[in-house]
Each structure stands twice: as structure tokens, then as C-alpha cells.
């Protein structure tokens, strides 16, 4: 007989924390596969971001959002440190 184990938030948190501390690349790929930005970002925001008025965009919207998510995860306090972090990371 197969017994089922109920998932708990504590188990999920400890698993994510372990990956974050010991295997950053696995953690980042887990985030990329789990977080669907299409579900989070409204179409109206995307349309405004890529509107023909205003300054031309140097970076794509989702790349910017991923960088900002990384900034929060790694507790990078300033944008200039985030840029340095991204330049020296693979």
C-alpha cells in the first residue's frame, strides 16, 4: 500500500533554502522553471513598456524583472551593486 505524505510549507522552505545555500545554479533554474512571468505581468504593462513613445528600451522587460527578483533574493541593496553582480556572474 502506498502512503501519501502531505507537503508542508516548512518542507518546501527548507528544501529551497538548502538549494539556495548549496547549489545556486540549481536554485536559479528552479526559479526560472517555476515562476511564469506571463502569469504575473499584465498585458497592459507589457504594452506600455514596449510602447513606441518615450525612450527606446535597452533591455527586455522579463530580463529586467528577473534581475530585480535576483536583487531581492540575494539582498543586493543598490542597483549599482546589482549591475556589478550581474557582470561578474554567469
Secondary structure, DSSP 8 states (H G I E B T S, - for coil): --------HHHHHHHHHHHHHH-HHHHHHHHHHH--HHHHS-HHHHHHHT-SSSS--SS-HHHHHHHHHHHHHTT--SHHHHHHHHHH--
